[in-house]
Amino acid sequence: MENAASDYNQLQWKKLVQQALVEVNPDKLKEKVADAETAIFQRLQALERSYDSSAERNALHDASNTLLTLKREVLKYPDWKAE
């Protein structure tokens, strides 16, 4: 049963990221990005004690970076990198 829940959680964050990637309405995009970021954070917490999840952790990191790019490039959020 734990495997089924894990599979669902993995699919859930991916689905939310995909929804954010295809959203064209800026107001809806803000919402979808926030939902996807929450799902990514929750998934990372769920994987905290898992030792065989490096591939998914990498995918979560990539998805997080993708959402950050959406926020900077599409939503015009400021870039917080030090210059």
Secondary structure as the mmCIF struct_conf table of DSSP 4:
data_model
#
loop_
_struct_conf.conf_type_id
_struct_conf.id
_struct_conf.beg_label_comp_id
_struct_conf.beg_label_asym_id
_struct_conf.beg_label_seq_id
_struct_conf.end_label_comp_id
_struct_conf.end_label_asym_id
_struct_conf.end_label_seq_id
HELX_RH_AL_P HELX_RH_AL_P1 GLU A 2 VAL A 22
HELX_RH_AL_P HELX_RH_AL_P2 PRO A 26 ALA A 46
TURN_TY1_P TURN_TY1_P1 LEU A 47 ARG A 49
BEND BEND1 TYR A 51 ASP A 52
HELX_RH_AL_P HELX_RH_AL_P3 SER A 54 GLU A 73
TURN_TY1_P TURN_TY1_P2 VAL A 74 VAL A 74
BEND BEND2 LEU A 75 LEU A 75
HELX_LH_PP_P HELX_LH_PP_P1 TYR A 77 ASP A 79
#
